[in-house]
Amino acid sequence: MKEEKRGVLLGVIAYMFWGVIPIYWKLMPMVDPLDILCYRIVWSFLFMLIYIFATKKWTLFLTEVKSVLKEKKKLFAIICAAILISLNWFTFIYTVSQGHVTQASLGYYMNPLVNVLLATLILKEKLNRSGMIACGLALTGVILLTVQTGQLPLAPLVMAVTFSFYGLIKKGVTVSSYTGLTIETFVILPLALIYLVFFSKQGFMNYEVSTNMLLVGAGVVTAIPLLLFAEAAKKISYIILGFIQYVGPTLMLLSALFLYHEPYSAEQFMAFGCIWLGIAVFTYGNIYAYRKEKQFTK
């Protein structure tokens, strides 16, 4: 019970981090979104090396790295994961920088429902009635948004799909959270450094001291919630984790409405309402199935 409570606490803190992170990116309006992404990769990698040294996990880390290099399938999976999370990060940062925090929150509201679809299509898991209803409601919400805006909500879909595939790959790769994250950032690190040194209009770390400190901090605010999330996932059930997952996008949406005063029409509310209803059906269905399974095992 103590471990489960600790897991819930770690999970909530991780999603609170992700929920308020748009505020952090908005502190750097003068920095191009692609530059922020590259700095995020560079400083995340360096932070992970410091973390591994500080926690005396260097020997275990090297052992896992050797294991990954020996298994080509595992290495390929981690490279794919690195590309997906980079695309996810860039889409998120770009969307927030354009003043569309509401759209960013939509992407992460849709994420659990995309997870269900991937589990059904790829892992061949059976989709129960509540899952089918939830996906139908979410699809209705996306269609309504498309009709209202005259275009597909591309950014939220990219965020939801890339993070879902990223999670699917992470589920199948048996390495520790810190090793996986360190290798992922290392894979993209050369490209990030080349861009920042040779192609960035501003040059490498050529900002005011305050902005440079924020860029360094980007590595910390990236790595910490990912590490907390990985620990939480080990200690609590998928049902509980799925429930607290909505802390992040809810905080994003609240900041969009009350902090940045983004426009929010009745039509948008209806579209989001379909997605929220789908989430409610999905969560209820999972809780019901979980309780039924526990009763059966007793």
N, C-alpha and C positions, 0 to 999 in steps of 0.2 A: 504493500500500500504506500509506503514512504517513497519507493522508487517511482511508482506511478504518479504520485503527487509532484515529485521532482520533475518528471517528464512533462507533465502538463504545464508546470511553471516555465520550464525551458522553452517549450513550444510556443506558449503565449508571448514570451519575451522576444523570440525569433520573429514571430509574425507582427509584433508591435514595431520592431526594427524596420521590417519591410513596409509596414503601413505608413511610417513617417518619413521614409527615405526620399520621397519626392521633394519634401521640404529642403533636404540636403542638396539635391541637384539644383534646385531653384536659387540656391545661394551663389551659384556660379553662372549667371546669365551670359557673362563675357566669354565663357569657354565653349567651344564648338562641341556638340554631342559626341562626335567621333573621337575628339581629343579626350573627353571625359572617359569614354569607354577604354581607350588605350591606357590612360593613367590608372584606371580602375584595375586593369589586368596587371600592370607593372607593380603597383603598390600592394595588390593582393598577394602576388607571388612572394614579394619580399617579406610581407607580414607573416605569411605561412612559414617561411624559413625561420624567422625569429620565433614563431610559436613552437615549431618542432624542436629547436634548440632549447628554448626556455622550459619546455615540458619533458626534456630528455628522451625524446622519441626518435632521435636521429637513426639509431641502429635499426629499429623496426621499420622506419621509413625507407631506408636503403634496401632492406630485405624485400619489402613490398615492391619497390621500383624495379629491382632485378627480376622479380616474379612477373611483373607486367611486361617487361621487355622480352622475356622468354616466350610469352603467350601473345602471338600476333593478333588473335581475335580480341583479346582484352585490350591491347594497345590501340587497335582500330576503334573499338567502342569508346575509349576515353577520348580519342581525337575527335570523334563525332560529337561526343558530349561537350567538348570544349567549343566546337563550332556553334552548336545549338545554344549554349548558355551565352556566348558572345553576341549572337544574333538577338537573343532575348533581351540582354542588357542594353544593347544599342537601341532597339525598338522602344524599350521602356524610357530610356534617358531622352531620346528624341521626342517622344510623345509628351513627356512632362515639360521639356524645354519649349515646346510649341504652345504650352498653356492648356493642354488637354489631360489633366489629371483624372477627370471622370472617365475618359476612354481607357486610361491606364488601369484604373480600378476594375473596369469591365473585363479586361483581359484576365485578371486573376480571379474574378468571380466565375468566369467560364472554365477555368483550369480544371477543377475537380470533375466537371461533366465531360470534358475532353478525355480525362483519365479513364472514365468509365467506357467511353467509346473505344479507346485504344485497347483496354483490357478485353473488350468483347471481340474486336476485330483481329487483334494480333495475338493476345494470350489465350483466345478462344474461351474466355470466361463467360458464363451465362449471364445475360442481362435480365434482371427480374422486372416485374411490372412497374414498380416505382421508378426504376432506372429508365425504363422506356418512356414513361410519362415525363420524367425530369428532363430527359434529352429533347423530347418533343417541345416542351415549354421553352427550354433554352433556345432551340432552333427558331421558335416563333418570335422570341425576343430579338434575335439577330436579324430575322427577316424584317421586323417592324423598324428596327434601326436603319436597315438598308433602304427601306422605302422612304423613311423620313428624311434621310440625308442625301438620298439619290446615289449613294455608293456603299459598297460593302465595308463594314467596320474592320478594315484590314489590319491595323495595328493591334487591336485587342485579340484578333484571331491568331496573328503571328505570335504574340506573347503567350497565349494559351497553348497553342500547338507545340511551340518550341520547348516550353517548360515541361509539358506533358511527355514529350519524347525524351527530353533530358532525364526526367524522373524514371522513365521506363528503362533507359540505358543504365542509370545508376543502380537500379534495382537488380539488374543482371550481372553487374561487375562487383566481384567480392574483394574490395579493398577498403581500408579505413577511410573515414571522411576526410581526414587531413591529407592523406596521401593522394586521394582522388582529386581534391581541390588544387593541391600543389602541382600535380602533373597537368591538369586541365589549363591552369594559368600559364604554365611553362610552355605548353604547346603553342599558345597564341602570343607569348611574350616576344619572340623575335620580330613578328610582324608589327606589334604595337610599338616596339622601340624604333624600328626602321621608320615608321610613319611619323612618330613624334620628333625624331632627330632630323629627318631629311624632308618631310613633306608638310608638317604642321606649319600653318601661317605664322603662328606665334613663337614657334621654337620650343625647345624642351625646357619646361619649368621656368618660362620667361614671363611670369606674371608678378603681381604684387605679392608680398610675403604672406598676407592673409589668404589669398587665393591658392598659393602654393601649398600652404598648410592644409587647406580643404582638399586639395588634390591628393596629398599624402594620406589624409584621413579616409579617402574613398576606398583604399585597400582595407582599412579596418572595418568600415561599415558594410563592406561586402563580405568579408570572411567571417566575422563574428556570428551573424544570424545563420549562415550556412552551417557552421560548426554546432551551434545550439540546436538547430533543426535536426541535424544528424543524430545528436545525443537523445533528443526527445523521441525520435522515431524508434530508437532501440528500447525505450522504456514504457511506451504506451501503445494502445491498440490503434489500428488504422481508423476505426470509427471515431475515436476521440480526436485523433490527429486531423481527420477530415473536418470535424466540427469546428475546431479552433482555427482552421485554415482561413476562415472568413473574417478573422480579426484584421488581417492585412488590408484587403481591398475595402473593407468598411471604413477603416481609418483614412485610407486614400480618398474615398468618396466624401467623407465628412470634411476633410481639408479642402477638397475641390470646391465644395458648396459654401463653407463658412469662412475659410481662410483666403481663398483666391477668388471667390464669388463668380465661379464659372456659371454660365447660363444653363438652366435645367428646366426644360419645358414639360408640360403635361404629357406630351407624346413620348418623350424620353422616359418619364416616370412609368408609363404603361409598358414600354419595352423592357426597362429594368425590372419592372414588377413581374413580368413573365419569367425572367431569369431567376429572380429571388424566389418565386413560387416553385420553380424547378429545383432550386437548391433545398428549399424546405421539404419538398416531396422526397428528394434524394436522401437527405439527412434522416428524415423520419423512417424511410424504408430501411436504411442501414441500421439504425438503432433498433428497430423492430426485429430485423433478422438476427442481430447480435444477441438480443435478449432471448429470442427463441432458441438460438444455438446453445446459450448458456444453460437454459432450462433443460434442454435435451441432454447435455453432457452431465448434468447433475443426476 
